Structures are given as C-alpha cells and as structure tokens.
C-alpha cells in the first residue's frame, strides 16, 4: 500500500485517484476548485463516466480516498504526486501549461520529504525537464525528487476498464529507480510496462493520438470517394479491418472526431513540429478533413431540404462528442448547431447525459427531454452521437412526430434500406448506392 497524491480532480485525476484506491492504495486527490472538492466529499462528481461515481463513493466510505484543496494536506504523507491537471489548447494550437506550472510550483513549495512527481497530464515534449526545473527553483528546502512521465491512454466512456486493463503502461524518466517505483504501482494491472526517457514517453502519447485521429480522417476521406463511386464505406471498412496489418478500430466514417484529446493533441503536435521548422502536412490534412466532415451535415440537409434552410427546424440526436460521456469539449454538435443557426434554421437537441453542459455552451438551442419530443415539428433529424438508445428507437413513432421525413445519419447507425421502408428520406456518410436517391441507382 502506497500513499499517493493526485493533483487535479478532473477527468484524468478522478479516474486515476479512484483506480489507485481500488488497487489498495491511500489516495488524496487535490483540486483548487473549492466547490468541486466540497461536492466530491459528498460523493457528487463533476463528470459522467460509467461506474466512476460508484467507485469513488465506495472508497470514500472505506477511507482509502479523500479530497482536499490544500497542498500541505495532500502531500504530508505522500510518496508520489501525480499531476493530472488540464492542458487546454492555447492561442496558436499549443498546449497551455499554466496549470502544470501552478501544480509544480505548489508541490515545490510544500513538499517536506523526497517525492516522485509523475506527469499524468498530456504535455508537450520537454515538459518533464521543465517541471523538474520549476520544482528545483521553487523549493524552500533542497529535497530530493524525481520526475516521471506516465501518459494516460483513457477513453471516455470506458475509462475504468482502460485503467484497470491497459494495453501498456509507458514510463519515462532519467532516474531508473524512480521509474521502477512507479512501475511497482502498476504491476497489479499485469500489462506490459515500457520504460524510456522523459521526452520519448511524452512523444508516445502525442504520436498515438495523432495516429488514431489520422485513421478517422482517412476513413472519412474514403467515405467521400465512396459516395461518388457508389461504394459503401461501412463494408469497405469491414473488409479493410480483416487485414491484421490494419485492424478494424477507428475506421467508422462519420462527422469526425471531437473531445478533449484528439483535436487538442493533433494541433499541439503540429505546433511543436512547426516551432522546430518542420512542415506537418499530414497532421494539417487530418485536421482539415475533420472540419470538412462536420460540414457534411449542412450539405446533406441542403440536398434534401433545399439550399435555403431559413425557418427549418432541425433536431440533433446527441450532443456529447461520443457516447457514454457528458463531455462537450470540441463536440461536433456545437459546430453543427452553430452552422445551422447561421443558415437560418432553428435547432432542437437531446442527449442522454450532456444536456446541462450543452445548455451552458449554447443556451439558444431548444432542448428536449427525449428523442420523441425532440422530433416533434422537426423537418429533419441528425444523428450526431451514437448512443445505444438511438439504435433502439421506435422509428415509426419518431417519423410520426416529425413534420418532415429527412434523417441524416452522421454515424451510420441505421440501415438505409430499412429507413426508406419506414418512409424516411435517409442520408448516411459514404453509403454508396444506399446514400443517394430514394430509389436505388
């Protein structure tokens, strides 16, 4: 059993805290947001993640997990300090490290015993060395410490499973003993542990996310070509995925990626490359294709409803950037809603988990409590997030509630043939024969 401090009670920090507590450690999670910490002490979480609230509350009651706003409290018994604060996108696409700086400075000023400082946040290459300099320059007393990079690879909506059953744990440090101590924390997870230097570990995270984003943009590029040539991108992706050199993951064509990781990390990596005088052409294309994928919704609506959307009512099925989360960061829904309103349309919206966050971001949207009331009076519906409940809708009831018959399937969750049989004018993404006119070509 180890004593661990986790700095940051956001998405990564909460999952990290709860899971380390679940592994039998004593964990203190710190955040400077007083209201957030007060709520967490009561078991009220600021985010939605399946299973997380139950795990947090279980370990609060067992006294293996606690929350604080004070660094002295968090660090007094800790041997490890995980930095898991936000690194939002800066003005030029770079990662904004102000919260990492604040955390490192506060750790330096309050640490009383030797400490292993672990960067869990996604940070630019070279940040580990920078954090070490900050700590060294701000210490009140000269106390031994080491910095280890341990990037997270959590998928929102599946984070507990990903933490407890990782494909690998990546550790980077210039201190082999410190890296070994962090490795010991992860041994119960029974996953391969890769130990490298700080900068290589930091780059592994960026390169991984950029590659996955590239796969998504690649299949969306293929979807565009499929539409003109009459092929079905869903079948194309299945055929590609059978090849073990390719695999099936991240080959779902649609309206592109969003969230807190892919958009920010691809931009940050491109910025790092540009600063070094490189020309990240592929990364730029990945971002451009992703932006174009969101605009496909407007194209589909204009194809079916006419070029002038003024006065039309469009319903968005889903708001979160992906299912099983309430995360609205860089969610395609916000871009789509803004584009539709600029075109003169009225926007209705419903999401099983993200309504509160969306209302704060775009109060001008009309929000509804379920899919059927959302559909009432709509000229068209757009599937934005592939929540399971949308796959199980009573499609006859949905169509009856609408004023029109158009459904734009931005995630390709429905069968085009079945939707036409119900009476919808259906448009998917890259569906070839099934995506065109209501009669087969």
N, C-alpha and C positions, 0 to 999 in steps of 0.2 A: 504494500500500500504506500503510495506516494502522496505528497502534498503539492497540489497544483493550483496556480493562479491563472485565470483566463481573463485577459483584458479585452472587453468588448462583449456586450450581450445582444449582439445582432444575430443574424442567421448562422454564420460560421461559429461564433462564440458560444451560442446557446447549444448547438448540436455537439460541439467539442466538449463543453462542460458536462452535459448530460451523459454523454457516452463514456467519458473517462470516469465519471462517478459510477456508471453502470459496470465498469470493469473493476470496481472496488476501491478506487482512489478517493481521497478527500479533496474536493474541488471548491474553490472560491471564485465566483465569476463577478467581475467588476465592470461597472459602466458609470459614466459621469452623468447620465440622464437619471435624475432623482426619481421622477415619476415612473420610469421604466423599472427601476430597481424596486420601488415600493410595490408595484404590481407583481413583479416576479416573486417577491417574498410571499405573496398571497397565492402564487401559482397561476397568475394571469400572464399569458405570453403575448409579446408584441407581434408575433408572426404566426402563420398557419403552416404546420408541417405535420403530416400524418404520424401519430404516435409520440410526438415530442412532448406535448403537454402532459401526457400520462407519465412519461419517463421523468420529466422534471419534478412533478409532484411526488412521485414515488421516492426520489432521492432527497427531496426537501424533508419529507417526513422521516426518512432514515438518517438524516443529518450528515449525509455524505456530500451534499451540495448546499451551498449557501450563496447569498448575493450581497454585494456591498458597493458603496460609492467611494470608499476610502482606500487608497493605495497601501497605506500602512497596515490596514486590516487584511487586505488581500495577500500581502507579501510576508506577513510576520512569521508564518510557519512554512512558506512555500520553498520548494527546491527548484521548481520550474515556473516560468512565466510565459504563457502563450499570448502573443499579440495577435488578436483576431478582430481588429478594427476595420472600418470601411476604407477603401481606397477609390473614391469616386473619380469619374472622368474629369480631367482638367480642361482648361480653355482650348488647348491645341490637341486634345486627344490623349495627353499624357496622364499617368496616374497621379492623383493628388495625394500626397503623402503627409498632409498636415496632421492627421490623426495618429499616424505611426510615429511622427516626431513627438507629439504630445505624450504618447504612451511611453516611448523610450526615455524621454526626459523625466517623466514622473517616476518610472522604475528606478532610474539612476539616483534620483534624489531621496528615495525612500528605502532602497534595499539595505539590509543590515547584515546579510550573510551571503556567501557565494551562491550564484544563481545561474541557471541555464535559461537563456532567453530564446524563445522559439518563435520565429516569424511564421504565423499561420495565414496571415493576410496575403492576397496576391499582390506582389510588389515587383517593381522593375528590377532588372538585373543590376546588381551592385548595391541593393538596399541593405543587405546583410552587413556589408562593410560599413555603410553609412550609419546604421543603427549602432554598431559597435563604437564608432567614433562619438556619437551622441551620448551614449552611456558613459564612456570613458571621460568625456569632457564635462559632464554634469554631476559626477559622483561627489558626494560630500566627503566620504572617506574612500580610499582606494581599496575596493573589494573585488576579488576575483569574479569574473563572469565569462561566459562563452555565448556566442550567438549561433543558433542552428536554424536553417531553413527547412520547414516541413510543410510544403504547399498542400492545400486541401483539394480534393477531387470529388466534391459532393454534388449530386444532382438534386435540385429542389424537387420535392415530392417523393424522393427516395433516399433522403439524406442519412437516416438512421441505418438503413441497410448498407449504404455505401461506406459509412464509417466503420461499422462492425464487420463488414465483409469486403474489404478493399481489394482491388486487383494488385495494388502495390503500395508501399509506403516509401516516399522519396525523402531522404535526409541529406542536407548539405551543410558542411562545416569545415573550418580549418583546424578544429580541435577534435581529434578522433575519440577522445574519452567522452566529450560532451555528446557527440553523435551516438556513441554506444549507449549512453544513459537514456537518450530519447528513444533509441531503438528498443530498449528494455520495456519502455512504456507501451510499445506497440506489439510486443511479442505475443500477447494473448490473442491478437487478431489473426495470427497464423497466415500471414501474407508475406510475399517476398519483400524484403527491405533493401533498398538501393541506397548506398552511401556514396556521396560525391562531394565536390566542393560547393561553396555557397552559390556562386554565380551559375553553375550548371544546374543546380536544383531549381533556382528561380526561373531559368530559361525553360526547363522541362514543363513547368506549368503553363507558360505562355504558348510554347510550341504545341502542346497538347490541345489547348482550347482553340488555337488558330487552325489546327488541322481539322478538328471536328466542325468548326464553322465553315471551313473550305468544303467539306463533304456536303453540307447542307446547301451551300451556294452552287456547288457543282450539279447536284440533282435538280435544283431549280432551273439552272441553265439548260439541262437536258429536257426538263418539262416544257420549256419554251419551244425547243426544237420539235418535241413530240407533237405539240399542238398543230404545227404547220405540216408535219409529215404524216399525221394520222395514227401515231403510236400512243400506247397507254403507258405513262411513266410509272404507274404503280407496278405493272407487270415487268417493265424494264428494270426497276429497282430490285424486284424479287429475283429476276434472272441474274443480275449482277451479283447480288448477295450470296448466291450459291457458290461463287468463286471464293475459296478460302483466302486468296490474296486480297480480296475486297471486303467481304463480310456484309451483313445486312444493316448494321447500325448506322443511324444518321443519314439514311437515304430516303427520307419521307419528304416528297415535294410539297410545297405549300406556300404560305405567305411569309416564310423566313423565320430566322431566329430572333430572340429578344432576351430579356432578363438582365441580371446583374453581371454576368461573366462574359459571354461571347462578344457582345458589342464593345464593351469596355476593353477587354483584353486584346482583341484584334487591333483596335485603334491604338492602344498603348504600345503594342509590339511594332506596329508600323511607325509610330512616333520615335521609338528607340532606334529603329533602323535608319530613319531619316536623319536623326541627330548625328548618327555615325557616317553620314554621307552615302548611305545605301539607297536603293530605289525599290521599295517593297511593292512591286507591280502586282503580284499575285494577291497580296493582302488587300490592296486597294480595290481590285476587281471583286474580291469576296464581299467587301462592304457595299460596293456599288450594286451588285446583283441582289444583295439582301434588301436594299432600299427599293429596287425595282419590283421585287416580289410583293411588297406591301401595296404598291400602286396597281398591281393586277386586279385588286378588288374593284377599284374605280373603273378600270377598263371593262370588267365583266358586267358591272351594273349598267354602264353606258351602252354596252352591246344589247342588253336585254330590256332596259327601261327607256332607252333613248339618251342622246347626248346631254340633254338638259335635265338635271336631277332636282331642279328647284321645286320645292313643295313635296317631294317624295319622302316617304318615311321608311327608313332602313333600320332593321333590327340586328344587333350584334349578339350572337350566341357565344358568350365567352369574352372575358376581359383580361384575365391573368395571362402572362406570356406563355405559360404552359399549364397543363392540368395538375391538380394536387398541390397547388400553392396559391397564395394570395398576392404574390409578388407582381407589382405593376411596373417595375423598373424596365424602361425601354420596351414596354409591351407593344406589339404591333397594333393592338386595338386602339391605342391612343393616337397613333399616326393615322390609322384608317378613319377613325371618328373625326379627327381634325380635317382631313382631306374631304370627307363627305359634307361636313358643315360648311366648308369653304365653297363647295359646289352647290350650296343652297338646300341640302337635304336636312331633314330632321332625323336625329339618331336616337333609337331606343337601345337599351342594353340590359343584359342579365348575365351574372356569373355566380356560381355556387359559393365562392369564397372571397372574391376580390371586390365586392361592391363598395365597401367602406373606403378602401384605398382609392378606387376609381373616382368616387364622388368627390374626394378631396382634390384630385387632379383635374377633373373636368366636370364641374357641377352643372354645366349647361346641357349635358346629356340627360335624357329621360330614362330613369332606372326602374326596373320591374322586379317582382319577387319570384317569378318563374318563367319558363320558356313560353308558355301558352298566353299569359297576359302580355308578355313582351310582343308576341306575334300579332296581337290584335291591332288591326288597322295598318299593318306594315305592307308596303308594296314589294319589299324584298327582305330576305333574311341572309345573313352572312355568318358562316361557321368560322369563328376566329380561334377558339381554343378547343381542343379535342377532349373535353370532359366526357367521361363514360356515360353520364346521364343523357348527353345529347345523342349518343348512339342508340339509346333505348326509348327515344321519344315516340309518342303516338303520332305518326306523320299525318294521318287523316285529320286528327284534331288540330294539329299545327296548321295545316293548309286551310281548314275551315275558318280559323281565327284570322287569317290574313286577308287583306284587301286585294293583294296581287298573288302571283304564283311563282315568283322567282326565288331560287335559293342558290347562293354562291357558296360552294363548299371549299373554304380556304384550307382545309386539312384533309380533304379526300376521304372522309369517314363514311360516306354513303355510296351505294351502288347507283350509277347513273341510270341504268335500265329500270331499277326499282323505283327511283324517284320520279321518272317520267310516267310510270304506271300509276303512281298516286296522283299525277296531274301537275307536278312541279315543272317549271322551266328550270332545268338544272345546269349549272356550270361548275365543273371541278377545275383542278390545276393540272394541265398536261395530260388530259384523259383521252386524247386522240379522237377516235370515232365517237366516243360517248360524250365528248365535251362540246360538240358542235350543235347543229340544228336539232330540233326535237325529233326529226326523222333521221334514221341512220343514213350515212353518206353512201 
